[in-house]
Amino acid sequence: MSRKESAFHPFYERLVAWVPGYVIGPLVLSIGLGLIFLGAHYAAGDAKIFRDWSWLLALLITSAMLALYYATYTLRVLLPQMSLRLALRRGGNDEDVSASDSIFMRPLNTTLSDRNFLYAAVFFGLLNCLMGYLFGLPSAGAAEKATLMFGFFLAGFVCGMGAWGIYGVTVMVAAFANKAGPSLDYNAPDHCGGVHFIGEGLVAFASVTLIVGVMISVYIHQFAWTHDELWWVVALQWAWIVFPYVLSLVVLVGPAVPLNEALRRYKVEAEAEQMRKSDAIQRQLDAEPLDSGKRKDLRDEFTHEQNIRQNLYAMGTWPHGLSANLKYFGIFAGNVVASISAVLGLLSKSAHS
C-alpha cells in the first residue's frame, strides 16, 4: 500500500497545514469563516446582527467547522490503534501493519476523498439555502438577503462535510469489523474484545453532532421567518431540527452494528470451543479411574477452561460500554432540554397560525 493510502489528510486540514501547531490553524479558519459571513452581512446594509440572530449563524458556522476538525482529530487517533490490533494477530512487523492499514484505510480514503467531501458540502450548502428560502426570508434589502443566503450556504457546506464524514466512518468501521475476528480478545481489559476505543470515538463523533444540532434548533426557532403560518414550512423546520439528532444516533449506532456482529460471532465461536474442551476434560474425568496426580491436572485444566468461559460470558458485544453510553445520553439529554424551547416555539407558532 502506498504512503498516500496509509494517511488521512482531507483538504480542510491541508488548508491550515502551514500554520504552526494543530490547534491554531483550525481556530483561525473556523473563526474566520464565521467572521466573513458576519462582516459581509453587517456591511450589506442596516443589518442588526444581534437583533436578527445572524451572530448565532456565524457562531454556528464556526462551531460546526471546529467540530469537524475535532472529529477528524479523533478519527486519526483511532487509526493507529485499529491498525495495531489487526497487525498483532498477523505478526506485528511492518508488512503486517501495512496490510492491516489497507483493510480500512483504502475504503476510508476512497469514501472521504476531497472530491466527495466537496460534492456533499455543496449539496448540503444549496439544500440549506433552499430551506432558508422556503422558511421565508424577512423583508430586507437584496444585499442583506444575499448575505443571509451566503451564511446559509456556509453553514450547510460545513455541516455537509460532517454528514459525509459520518458515512465515511461507517464504511471504514464496517471494513475493519469484517476482518477483526482474529484480532478480538476476550481477555482484553476493556471487556469488549479490545475494540472499546472505537466506541469511545463514536461517542465523540455523536456528541459534537449533537452540539451543532442544538445550535441549529435554537437558530431556527429564534430567526424571524416569514412563512411560519404554513403547515408544511413548520414540518420542514421540524425535519431540519431533528436531522442532526438522527445523524448523531446514526454515527453512534451505525458503525457499531458490524462490530457487534463481529463480537457476537467471535463470542459464540470461542465459547463453543471452550465447551468442547471442557466436555473433553469432563469425559476423561468420568471415563476411568485416574491416579491422583492426573486427576488433579485435569481438574486444574477444567477450572482454567471454566474461567475462560466466565471471561467470555462477561465480554460485551457492543463497543460503547456503560460509561460511554452514559456519557452520550447525558449529552443527548442536555441538548434535548436546550432544544425544548425551539420545539415549543414551533408548536406555538403553528397553533397561532
C-alpha positions as CSV (number, residue, x, y, z in Angstrom):
1,M,0.0,0.0,0.0
2,S,1.3,3.4,-0.9
3,R,2.1,6.1,1.7
4,K,-0.7,8.2,0.4
5,E,-3.2,5.4,1.1
6,S,-2.0,5.0,4.7
7,A,-2.7,8.6,5.7
8,F,-5.8,10.6,6.0
9,H,-5.4,14.3,5.4
10,P,-8.5,16.0,4.0
11,F,-8.3,19.3,2.2
12,Y,-9.6,21.4,5.1
13,E,-6.6,20.2,7.1
14,R,-4.2,20.9,4.3
15,L,-5.6,24.4,4.1
16,V,-4.2,25.2,7.5
17,A,-1.1,23.0,7.5
18,W,1.2,26.0,7.1
19,V,0.1,27.4,10.5
20,P,2.3,26.2,13.3
21,G,0.6,23.9,15.8
22,Y,-2.5,21.8,15.2
23,V,-5.0,24.0,17.1
24,I,-4.2,27.5,15.9
25,G,-4.8,26.8,12.2
26,P,-8.3,25.3,12.7
27,L,-9.2,28.1,15.1
28,V,-8.2,30.7,12.6
29,L,-10.1,29.1,9.7
30,S,-13.2,28.3,11.7
31,I,-13.4,31.8,13.3
32,G,-12.6,33.4,10.0
33,L,-15.5,31.7,8.2
34,G,-17.9,32.9,10.8
35,L,-16.5,36.5,10.7
36,I,-16.5,36.6,6.9
37,F,-20.2,36.0,6.9
38,L,-20.9,38.3,9.8
39,G,-18.8,41.1,8.3
40,A,-20.4,40.8,4.9
41,H,-23.9,40.7,6.5
42,Y,-23.2,43.8,8.6
43,A,-21.8,45.7,5.7
44,A,-24.7,44.8,3.5
45,G,-27.0,47.4,4.9
46,D,-28.9,48.2,8.1
47,A,-28.4,44.7,9.4
48,K,-28.8,44.3,13.2
49,I,-26.6,41.4,13.7
50,F,-27.7,40.9,17.4
51,R,-31.3,41.5,16.7
52,D,-31.7,39.3,13.7
53,W,-29.6,36.4,15.3
54,S,-27.0,36.5,12.5
55,W,-24.4,36.3,15.2
56,L,-25.7,32.9,16.1
57,L,-25.5,31.8,12.5
58,A,-21.8,33.0,12.5
59,L,-21.2,31.1,15.7
60,L,-22.9,28.0,14.2
61,I,-20.6,28.1,11.2
62,T,-17.5,28.5,13.4
63,S,-18.7,25.7,15.8
64,A,-19.5,23.3,13.0
65,M,-16.1,23.8,11.4
66,L,-14.3,23.3,14.8
67,A,-16.5,20.2,15.4
68,L,-15.3,18.8,12.0
69,Y,-11.7,19.4,12.9
70,Y,-12.2,17.8,16.3
71,A,-13.9,14.8,14.7
72,T,-11.1,14.4,12.3
73,Y,-8.5,14.5,15.1
74,T,-10.5,11.9,17.0
75,L,-10.6,9.7,13.9
76,R,-6.9,10.0,13.4
77,V,-6.3,8.8,17.0
78,L,-8.4,5.7,16.2
79,L,-6.5,4.7,13.0
80,P,-3.1,3.5,14.5
81,Q,-5.0,1.6,17.2
82,M,-7.1,-0.2,14.6
83,S,-4.0,-0.9,12.6
84,L,-2.1,-2.3,15.5
85,R,-4.9,-4.5,16.6
86,L,-5.1,-6.2,13.2
87,A,-1.4,-6.3,12.8
88,L,-0.6,-8.0,16.1
89,R,-2.6,-11.1,15.1
90,R,-0.7,-11.2,11.8
91,G,2.7,-11.0,13.4
92,G,3.2,-7.3,14.0
93,N,6.0,-6.5,11.5
94,D,6.0,-3.6,9.1
95,E,4.5,-5.7,6.3
96,D,1.7,-6.8,8.6
97,V,1.0,-3.2,9.7
98,S,0.8,-2.1,6.0
99,A,-1.5,-4.9,5.2
100,S,-3.7,-4.1,8.1
101,D,-3.9,-0.4,7.1
102,S,-5.1,-1.3,3.7
103,I,-8.2,-3.1,5.1
104,F,-9.8,0.0,6.4
105,M,-7.7,2.9,5.1
106,R,-8.4,2.3,1.4
107,P,-12.2,2.5,1.8
108,L,-11.8,5.5,4.2
109,N,-9.7,7.5,1.7
110,T,-11.9,6.5,-1.2
111,T,-15.1,7.4,0.5
112,L,-13.8,10.6,2.2
113,S,-11.9,11.9,-0.8
114,D,-11.6,15.6,-1.3
115,R,-14.0,15.4,-4.3
116,N,-16.6,13.5,-2.3
117,F,-16.3,15.9,0.6
118,L,-16.8,18.9,-1.8
119,Y,-19.8,17.2,-3.5
120,A,-21.5,16.6,-0.2
121,A,-20.6,20.1,1.1
122,V,-22.0,21.9,-2.0
123,F,-25.2,19.7,-2.0
124,F,-25.9,20.5,1.7
125,G,-25.0,24.1,1.2
126,L,-27.5,24.5,-1.6
127,L,-30.1,22.5,0.3
128,N,-29.7,24.7,3.3
129,C,-30.2,27.8,1.1
130,L,-33.4,26.2,-0.3
131,M,-34.6,25.6,3.2
132,G,-33.9,29.1,4.2
133,Y,-35.8,30.4,1.2
134,L,-38.8,28.1,1.8
135,F,-38.9,29.1,5.5
136,G,-39.2,32.7,4.4
137,L,-36.6,35.5,4.5
138,P,-37.6,38.6,6.3
139,S,-38.3,41.8,4.5
140,A,-34.9,43.4,3.9
141,G,-32.8,44.7,1.1
142,A,-31.4,42.5,-1.6
143,A,-27.9,42.8,-0.3
144,E,-29.0,41.6,3.2
145,K,-30.9,38.7,1.8
146,A,-27.9,37.8,-0.4
147,T,-25.5,37.7,2.6
148,L,-28.1,35.7,4.6
149,M,-28.2,33.1,1.8
150,F,-24.4,33.2,1.8
151,G,-24.4,32.4,5.5
152,F,-26.9,29.6,5.0
153,F,-24.7,28.1,2.3
154,L,-21.6,28.3,4.5
155,A,-23.4,26.6,7.4
156,G,-24.7,23.8,5.1
157,F,-21.3,23.5,3.4
158,V,-19.6,22.8,6.7
159,C,-22.3,20.6,8.1
160,G,-22.4,18.7,4.8
161,M,-18.8,17.7,5.2
162,G,-19.6,16.5,8.7
163,A,-22.6,14.5,7.5
164,W,-20.5,12.8,4.8
165,G,-17.8,12.1,7.3
166,I,-20.3,10.1,9.3
167,Y,-20.9,7.9,6.3
168,G,-17.2,7.5,5.7
169,V,-16.6,6.4,9.3
170,T,-19.4,3.9,8.9
171,V,-17.8,2.4,5.8
172,M,-14.4,2.3,7.5
173,V,-15.5,0.6,10.7
174,A,-17.5,-1.9,8.7
175,A,-14.3,-2.8,6.7
176,F,-12.4,-3.2,10.0
177,A,-15.1,-5.3,11.6
178,N,-15.2,-7.6,8.6
179,K,-11.6,-8.6,9.3
180,A,-11.5,-8.1,13.1
181,G,-12.4,-11.6,14.2
182,P,-8.8,-13.0,14.7
183,S,-7.8,-9.8,16.5
184,L,-10.6,-9.9,19.1
185,D,-9.5,-10.9,22.6
186,Y,-11.8,-12.0,25.4
187,N,-9.0,-11.2,27.9
188,A,-8.8,-7.5,26.8
189,P,-9.1,-5.3,29.9
190,D,-11.9,-3.3,28.3
191,H,-14.2,-6.4,28.5
192,C,-15.2,-5.7,24.9
193,G,-12.8,-7.8,22.8
194,G,-10.3,-4.9,22.7
195,V,-12.4,-2.5,20.5
196,H,-13.9,-0.3,23.2
197,F,-11.7,2.5,21.9
198,I,-13.8,2.6,18.7
199,G,-16.9,3.0,20.8
200,E,-15.4,5.9,22.6
201,G,-14.6,7.6,19.3
202,L,-18.1,7.1,18.1
203,V,-19.4,8.7,21.2
204,A,-17.2,11.7,20.5
205,F,-18.5,12.0,16.9
206,A,-22.1,11.7,18.1
207,S,-21.6,14.3,20.8
208,V,-20.2,17.0,18.6
209,T,-23.0,16.4,16.1
210,L,-25.5,17.0,19.0
211,I,-23.8,20.2,19.9
212,V,-24.2,21.6,16.4
213,G,-27.7,20.2,16.3
214,V,-28.9,22.2,19.3
215,M,-27.5,25.4,17.8
216,I,-29.4,24.7,14.6
217,S,-32.6,24.2,16.5
218,V,-32.2,27.4,18.5
219,Y,-31.4,29.4,15.4
220,I,-34.5,28.1,13.5
221,H,-36.6,29.0,16.5
222,Q,-35.2,32.5,17.0
223,F,-34.9,33.7,13.4
224,A,-37.8,35.8,12.1
225,W,-39.0,33.6,9.3
226,T,-42.0,34.9,7.3
227,H,-43.6,31.6,6.2
228,D,-44.3,30.2,9.7
229,E,-48.0,30.2,9.2
230,L,-47.7,27.5,6.6
231,W,-48.1,23.9,8.0
232,W,-45.6,22.4,5.5
233,V,-43.0,25.0,6.4
234,V,-43.4,24.1,10.1
235,A,-43.0,20.4,9.1
236,L,-39.8,21.3,7.2
237,Q,-38.5,23.2,10.2
238,W,-39.2,20.2,12.4
239,A,-37.3,18.0,10.0
240,W,-34.3,20.3,9.9
241,I,-34.2,20.4,13.7
242,V,-34.5,16.6,14.1
243,F,-32.0,15.8,11.3
244,P,-28.8,16.4,13.4
245,Y,-30.2,14.3,16.2
246,V,-30.8,11.5,13.7
247,L,-27.2,11.8,12.4
248,S,-25.9,11.7,15.9
249,L,-27.7,8.4,16.5
250,V,-26.6,7.1,13.1
251,V,-22.9,7.7,13.9
252,L,-23.3,6.2,17.4
253,V,-25.1,3.0,16.3
254,G,-24.4,2.6,12.6
255,P,-20.7,1.8,12.7
256,A,-21.2,-0.2,16.0
257,V,-23.6,-2.7,14.3
258,P,-20.9,-4.5,12.2
259,L,-18.6,-4.5,15.3
260,N,-21.5,-6.0,17.3
261,E,-21.9,-8.8,14.7
262,A,-18.1,-9.5,14.7
263,L,-18.0,-9.6,18.6
264,R,-21.1,-11.8,18.8
265,R,-19.7,-14.2,16.2
266,Y,-16.3,-14.3,18.0
267,K,-18.0,-14.9,21.3
268,V,-20.2,-17.7,20.1
269,E,-17.3,-19.5,18.3
270,A,-14.9,-19.0,21.2
271,E,-17.5,-20.3,23.7
272,A,-18.2,-23.3,21.6
273,E,-14.5,-24.1,21.5
274,Q,-14.2,-23.8,25.3
275,M,-17.3,-26.0,25.8
276,R,-15.8,-28.7,23.6
277,K,-12.6,-28.6,25.6
278,S,-14.5,-28.7,28.9
279,D,-16.6,-31.6,27.8
280,A,-13.5,-33.5,26.7
281,I,-11.9,-33.0,30.1
282,Q,-15.1,-34.0,31.9
283,R,-15.3,-37.2,29.8
284,Q,-11.7,-38.0,30.8
285,L,-12.5,-37.5,34.5
286,D,-15.6,-39.8,34.2
287,A,-14.2,-42.4,31.9
288,E,-12.0,-44.4,34.1
289,P,-10.2,-44.3,37.5
290,L,-7.2,-41.9,37.4
291,D,-4.3,-41.5,39.7
292,S,-4.4,-38.5,42.0
293,G,-1.8,-36.6,40.0
294,K,-3.6,-37.0,36.7
295,R,-7.0,-36.2,38.2
296,K,-5.6,-33.0,39.8
297,D,-4.1,-31.9,36.5
298,L,-7.4,-32.5,34.7
299,R,-9.4,-30.7,37.4
300,D,-7.0,-27.7,37.2
301,E,-7.4,-27.7,33.4
302,F,-11.1,-27.9,33.8
303,T,-11.1,-24.9,36.2
304,H,-9.0,-23.0,33.7
305,E,-11.5,-23.6,30.9
306,Q,-14.3,-22.5,33.1
307,N,-12.5,-19.3,34.0
308,I,-12.1,-18.6,30.3
309,R,-15.8,-19.2,29.8
310,Q,-16.6,-16.7,32.6
311,N,-14.4,-14.1,30.8
312,L,-16.3,-14.8,27.6
313,Y,-19.6,-14.5,29.3
314,A,-18.6,-11.1,30.8
315,M,-17.4,-9.8,27.4
316,G,-19.7,-7.2,25.9
317,T,-20.7,-7.3,22.3
318,W,-21.3,-3.5,21.8
319,P,-18.2,-1.3,21.6
320,H,-19.6,1.6,23.6
321,G,-19.7,0.2,27.1
322,L,-21.8,1.5,30.0
323,S,-19.6,4.6,30.8
324,A,-19.6,5.7,27.1
325,N,-23.4,5.2,26.8
326,L,-24.0,7.2,30.0
327,K,-21.7,10.0,28.7
328,Y,-23.5,10.2,25.4
329,F,-27.0,10.0,26.8
330,G,-26.1,12.7,29.3
331,I,-25.0,15.0,26.5
332,F,-28.1,13.9,24.5
333,A,-30.4,14.8,27.4
334,G,-28.8,18.1,27.9
335,N,-29.2,19.0,24.2
336,V,-32.8,17.9,24.2
337,V,-33.5,20.1,27.1
338,A,-31.8,23.0,25.4
339,S,-33.9,22.3,22.3
340,I,-37.2,22.2,24.1
341,S,-37.7,25.9,23.7
342,A,-37.2,25.7,20.0
343,V,-39.8,22.9,19.7
344,L,-42.3,24.7,21.9
345,G,-41.7,27.8,19.9
346,L,-42.6,26.0,16.6
347,L,-45.7,24.5,18.3
348,S,-46.7,27.9,19.5
349,K,-46.3,29.4,16.0
350,S,-48.2,26.6,14.3
351,A,-51.0,26.9,16.9
352,H,-51.4,30.6,16.3
353,S,-51.3,30.4,12.6
